[in-house]
Amino acid sequence: MKAHGCEIWDLASRNPDFSKLFNDGLACTSKVITSAILSGYKQGSIPLDHWLMSEVGQEV
């Protein structure tokens, strides 16, 4: 992804204000997604066997 003619990571390394905005946005998104996932589990535990990845080509 490019922003202002350069990769977003390069822009963030050169612009501290943008870096903070970008990082805060990612942190907020992560919190919202995590809350949504955890709210689906009323018992407070997540069955990890459903979340573990299998090898490529292996049926789950």
C-alpha positions as CSV (number, residue, x, y, z in Angstrom):
1,M,0.0,0.0,0.0
2,K,1.3,3.4,-0.8
3,A,0.6,6.8,0.7
4,H,2.0,10.1,-0.6
5,G,4.2,8.2,-3.1
6,C,5.9,5.9,-0.6
7,E,5.2,2.7,1.3
8,I,3.0,3.3,4.4
9,W,5.8,2.0,6.7
10,D,8.3,4.5,5.3
11,L,5.8,7.3,5.7
12,A,5.2,6.3,9.3
13,S,8.9,6.2,10.0
14,R,9.4,9.7,8.7
15,N,6.2,11.2,10.2
16,P,5.7,10.7,13.9
17,D,2.2,12.3,13.9
18,F,1.1,9.9,11.2
19,S,2.8,7.0,12.9
20,K,0.9,7.6,16.1
21,L,-2.4,8.0,14.3
22,F,-1.8,4.8,12.3
23,N,-0.7,2.8,15.4
24,D,-3.6,4.1,17.5
25,G,-6.0,3.1,14.7
26,L,-4.7,-0.4,14.5
27,A,-4.8,-0.7,18.3
28,C,-8.4,0.5,18.4
29,T,-9.4,-1.9,15.6
30,S,-7.8,-4.8,17.4
31,K,-9.6,-4.0,20.6
32,V,-13.0,-3.9,18.8
33,I,-12.4,-7.2,17.0
34,T,-11.1,-8.9,20.1
35,S,-14.2,-7.7,22.1
36,A,-16.5,-8.9,19.4
37,I,-14.8,-12.4,19.3
38,L,-14.8,-12.7,23.1
39,S,-18.4,-11.6,23.4
40,G,-19.4,-14.7,21.4
41,Y,-18.1,-16.9,24.2
42,K,-20.4,-16.5,27.2
43,Q,-18.5,-19.1,29.2
44,G,-15.3,-17.1,29.0
45,S,-13.3,-19.8,27.3
46,I,-12.4,-20.3,23.7
47,P,-12.1,-23.9,22.4
48,L,-8.6,-23.7,20.9
49,D,-9.1,-26.7,18.6
50,H,-11.3,-24.5,16.4
51,W,-8.7,-21.8,16.2
52,L,-5.6,-23.8,15.5
53,M,-4.4,-23.9,11.9
54,S,-4.0,-27.1,10.0
55,E,-1.3,-27.9,7.5
56,V,-1.9,-26.8,3.9
57,G,-4.1,-29.2,2.1
58,Q,-5.2,-31.1,5.2
59,E,-8.9,-31.3,5.8
60,V,-10.1,-30.1,9.1
